[in-house]
């Protein structure tokens, strides 16, 4: 009876297929990436929190992205690091822990879209309605946009996972490096029609909303910039928008690759690697590009390094 209970509540993660010679380099590489993501994102959050001159809508909305990136990286990478050093037959995970991990992963992926949507709205108001920016983008509006970015995805992901945990399980192997919704409902032998319908609707609504709103927003911004005579302001605005669009395109391509590969079992190993790379590269890129692109943040970082350098010189 105890063995049966253990079997019902403990799953086996298939994980990455890493050879003995490659396990240590893979572990070190992922660990360095994870440390970089956490240190850079938490550092940016602390910098924005401590410096009142950075308490502007654009920077406050950017904090959502940093928090989300830390959530996504922390949900995936530590678990993958632990499993890399284990034999493939010893990579166990509790079912409840697996569901929580899947929830956090889908929350991270969905919130990445909604946060970029609210950041695009902020840039739209700043560039297309600069005279009304201060009256529109108040602290109250920033709070509303933040609640929207997280609240909508919390509800949608909650329903997504709720439909999955209602299913009985006839298998216990997760065919992925970490738990996500497709891997969880594949454990069931019941009809998955409702899960597929909601999952497809969820994906279509999220992608259509983000692609549609971001495309329309940046087309309007581009039109305003091209019709304006202030070249310096236009170049700065287009640079900001180009960066955000580039990050968004990278995120979309990564999502599509992982989703499409789920439909082809023969590409299982490639899908696992692509999924891990997506959860490592995107948070790292966001921290580097957005953090260094914001002039005020870049200046503060330069000032901090200059002060540290002077302090070290004085000590010597």
Secondary structure, DSSP 8 states (H G I E B T S, - for coil): -HHHHHHHHEEEE------HHHHHHHHHHHHHHHHHHHHHHHHHHHHHHH-GGG-SHHHHHHHHHHHHHHHHHHHHHHHHHHHHTS-GGG-EEEHHHHHHHHHHHHHHHHHHHHHHHHHHHHHHHHHHSGGGHHHHS-HHHHHHHHHHHHHHHHHHHHHHHHHHHTS--S--EE-SSS--HHHHHTT--S--HHHHHHHHHHHHHHHHHHHHHHHHHHHHHHHHHHH-S-HHHHHHHHHHHHHHHHHHHHHHHHHHHHHHHTT-GGGHHHHHHHHHHHHHHHHHHHHHHHHHHSHHHHHHHHHHHHHHHHHHHHH-
